[in-house]
Amino acid sequence: MGLLNQRKRVDLGDGEWVEVRPLSLEALRTMRQKVAGVESAPGEEKAEVQGFALTQMALESCIVAWSDEAPVTPDNIKQLPYEMTFTIAAEVGVGEKERPLSSGPSSTATSEE
């Protein structure tokens, strides 16, 4: 298997898996350029909308096989469970394995009050 044909199997638990190919620098650059033009709807944070778009593009680019009977298609990738996308995105280099904390305001109350 050459450098350009690498694949990695990502265990998603319960016997489920996806096979991904590494994201190339050029592919990441192209995705970031596309994401820069993504507009947010009223009430949405632009960075969050762009993050979702980048993650979706990366998953569509990198997932080459999976344990599901359904074919790997952009529409089927969009149906992946939300929590699984964090694990897969981290494996291809565009995210963290854990869901990020809410970006809302933190509590200033303490238990000592």
MIROVEX-762648 format. One record per residue (C-alpha): y, z, x; residue number from 0; residue in one letter. Coordinates in nm, 2 decimals. Layout:
# MIROVEX-762648
<rec y="Y" z="Z" x="X" pos="NUM" code="a"/>
...
This chain:
# MIROVEX-762648
<rec y="0.00" z="0.00" x="0.00" pos="0" code="m"/>
<rec y="0.33" z="-0.11" x="0.16" pos="1" code="g"/>
<rec y="0.66" z="0.06" x="0.15" pos="2" code="l"/>
<rec y="0.77" z="-0.17" x="-0.13" pos="3" code="l"/>
<rec y="0.47" z="-0.10" x="-0.35" pos="4" code="n"/>
<rec y="0.46" z="0.28" x="-0.35" pos="5" code="q"/>
<rec y="0.38" z="0.46" x="-0.67" pos="6" code="r"/>
<rec y="0.35" z="0.83" x="-0.75" pos="7" code="k"/>
<rec y="0.17" z="1.00" x="-1.04" pos="8" code="r"/>
<rec y="0.36" z="1.27" x="-1.21" pos="9" code="v"/>
<rec y="0.16" z="1.54" x="-1.39" pos="10" code="d"/>
<rec y="0.33" z="1.63" x="-1.72" pos="11" code="l"/>
<rec y="0.07" z="1.89" x="-1.83" pos="12" code="g"/>
<rec y="-0.20" z="1.88" x="-2.09" pos="13" code="d"/>
<rec y="-0.36" z="1.58" x="-1.93" pos="14" code="g"/>
<rec y="-0.05" z="1.37" x="-1.97" pos="15" code="e"/>
<rec y="0.10" z="1.18" x="-1.67" pos="16" code="w"/>
<rec y="0.33" z="0.90" x="-1.58" pos="17" code="v"/>
<rec y="0.32" z="0.67" x="-1.28" pos="18" code="e"/>
<rec y="0.65" z="0.60" x="-1.12" pos="19" code="v"/>
<rec y="0.78" z="0.38" x="-0.84" pos="20" code="r"/>
<rec y="1.06" z="0.51" x="-0.61" pos="21" code="p"/>
<rec y="1.41" z="0.42" x="-0.71" pos="22" code="l"/>
<rec y="1.57" z="0.20" x="-0.45" pos="23" code="s"/>
<rec y="1.92" z="0.26" x="-0.32" pos="24" code="l"/>
<rec y="2.04" z="-0.08" x="-0.45" pos="25" code="e"/>
<rec y="1.89" z="0.00" x="-0.80" pos="26" code="a"/>
<rec y="2.07" z="0.34" x="-0.80" pos="27" code="l"/>
<rec y="2.40" z="0.18" x="-0.70" pos="28" code="r"/>
<rec y="2.37" z="-0.08" x="-0.97" pos="29" code="t"/>
<rec y="2.29" z="0.18" x="-1.23" pos="30" code="m"/>
<rec y="2.58" z="0.40" x="-1.13" pos="31" code="r"/>
<rec y="2.82" z="0.10" x="-1.16" pos="32" code="q"/>
<rec y="2.69" z="0.03" x="-1.51" pos="33" code="k"/>
<rec y="2.71" z="0.40" x="-1.61" pos="34" code="v"/>
<rec y="3.08" z="0.41" x="-1.49" pos="35" code="a"/>
<rec y="3.17" z="0.19" x="-1.79" pos="36" code="g"/>
<rec y="2.99" z="0.40" x="-2.05" pos="37" code="v"/>
<rec y="3.23" z="0.54" x="-2.30" pos="38" code="e"/>
<rec y="3.19" z="0.87" x="-2.48" pos="39" code="s"/>
<rec y="3.23" z="0.92" x="-2.85" pos="40" code="a"/>
<rec y="3.49" z="1.17" x="-2.98" pos="41" code="p"/>
<rec y="3.36" z="1.52" x="-2.91" pos="42" code="g"/>
<rec y="3.12" z="1.41" x="-2.63" pos="43" code="e"/>
<rec y="3.18" z="1.48" x="-2.26" pos="44" code="e"/>
<rec y="3.19" z="1.16" x="-2.06" pos="45" code="k"/>
<rec y="2.99" z="1.31" x="-1.77" pos="46" code="a"/>
<rec y="2.71" z="1.41" x="-2.01" pos="47" code="e"/>
<rec y="2.70" z="1.07" x="-2.18" pos="48" code="v"/>
<rec y="2.69" z="0.90" x="-1.84" pos="49" code="q"/>
<rec y="2.41" z="1.14" x="-1.72" pos="50" code="g"/>
<rec y="2.20" z="1.05" x="-2.03" pos="51" code="f"/>
<rec y="2.26" z="0.68" x="-1.96" pos="52" code="a"/>
<rec y="2.18" z="0.70" x="-1.59" pos="53" code="l"/>
<rec y="1.86" z="0.89" x="-1.67" pos="54" code="t"/>
<rec y="1.75" z="0.64" x="-1.93" pos="55" code="q"/>
<rec y="1.81" z="0.35" x="-1.69" pos="56" code="m"/>
<rec y="1.62" z="0.52" x="-1.42" pos="57" code="a"/>
<rec y="1.32" z="0.60" x="-1.64" pos="58" code="l"/>
<rec y="1.31" z="0.24" x="-1.76" pos="59" code="e"/>
<rec y="1.33" z="0.11" x="-1.40" pos="60" code="s"/>
<rec y="1.08" z="0.35" x="-1.25" pos="61" code="c"/>
<rec y="0.80" z="0.42" x="-1.50" pos="62" code="i"/>
<rec y="0.52" z="0.17" x="-1.45" pos="63" code="v"/>
<rec y="0.23" z="0.33" x="-1.63" pos="64" code="a"/>
<rec y="0.13" z="0.64" x="-1.83" pos="65" code="w"/>
<rec y="-0.15" z="0.81" x="-2.00" pos="66" code="s"/>
<rec y="-0.04" z="0.71" x="-2.35" pos="67" code="d"/>
<rec y="-0.21" z="0.42" x="-2.53" pos="68" code="e"/>
<rec y="0.13" z="0.27" x="-2.61" pos="69" code="a"/>
<rec y="0.26" z="0.01" x="-2.37" pos="70" code="p"/>
<rec y="0.54" z="0.11" x="-2.13" pos="71" code="v"/>
<rec y="0.85" z="-0.05" x="-2.28" pos="72" code="t"/>
<rec y="1.22" z="0.06" x="-2.30" pos="73" code="p"/>
<rec y="1.18" z="0.15" x="-2.67" pos="74" code="d"/>
<rec y="0.87" z="0.36" x="-2.60" pos="75" code="n"/>
<rec y="1.04" z="0.53" x="-2.30" pos="76" code="i"/>
<rec y="1.33" z="0.63" x="-2.53" pos="77" code="k"/>
<rec y="1.07" z="0.81" x="-2.74" pos="78" code="q"/>
<rec y="0.95" z="1.04" x="-2.46" pos="79" code="l"/>
<rec y="0.99" z="1.41" x="-2.54" pos="80" code="p"/>
<rec y="1.33" z="1.53" x="-2.42" pos="81" code="y"/>
<rec y="1.18" z="1.81" x="-2.19" pos="82" code="e"/>
<rec y="0.95" z="1.56" x="-2.01" pos="83" code="m"/>
<rec y="1.24" z="1.35" x="-1.91" pos="84" code="t"/>
<rec y="1.37" z="1.62" x="-1.68" pos="85" code="f"/>
<rec y="1.05" z="1.63" x="-1.49" pos="86" code="t"/>
<rec y="1.02" z="1.25" x="-1.46" pos="87" code="i"/>
<rec y="1.39" z="1.21" x="-1.37" pos="88" code="a"/>
<rec y="1.36" z="1.46" x="-1.09" pos="89" code="a"/>
<rec y="1.06" z="1.29" x="-0.95" pos="90" code="e"/>
<rec y="1.25" z="0.96" x="-0.92" pos="91" code="v"/>
<rec y="1.56" z="1.13" x="-0.78" pos="92" code="g"/>
<rec y="1.82" z="1.14" x="-1.05" pos="93" code="v"/>
<rec y="1.79" z="1.49" x="-1.19" pos="94" code="g"/>
<rec y="1.66" z="1.84" x="-1.17" pos="95" code="e"/>
<rec y="1.32" z="1.95" x="-1.30" pos="96" code="k"/>
<rec y="1.47" z="2.22" x="-1.52" pos="97" code="e"/>
<rec y="1.70" z="2.15" x="-1.81" pos="98" code="r"/>
<rec y="2.06" z="2.22" x="-1.70" pos="99" code="p"/>
<rec y="2.23" z="2.52" x="-1.85" pos="100" code="l"/>
<rec y="2.47" z="2.47" x="-2.14" pos="101" code="s"/>
<rec y="2.82" z="2.37" x="-2.02" pos="102" code="s"/>
<rec y="2.98" z="2.59" x="-2.28" pos="103" code="g"/>
<rec y="3.19" z="2.90" x="-2.20" pos="104" code="p"/>
<rec y="3.00" z="3.19" x="-2.05" pos="105" code="s"/>
<rec y="3.01" z="3.53" x="-2.21" pos="106" code="s"/>
<rec y="3.25" z="3.78" x="-2.06" pos="107" code="t"/>
<rec y="3.09" z="4.08" x="-2.24" pos="108" code="a"/>
<rec y="2.88" z="4.32" x="-2.04" pos="109" code="t"/>
<rec y="2.62" z="4.57" x="-2.14" pos="110" code="s"/>
<rec y="2.83" z="4.85" x="-1.99" pos="111" code="e"/>
<rec y="3.10" z="4.83" x="-2.27" pos="112" code="e"/>
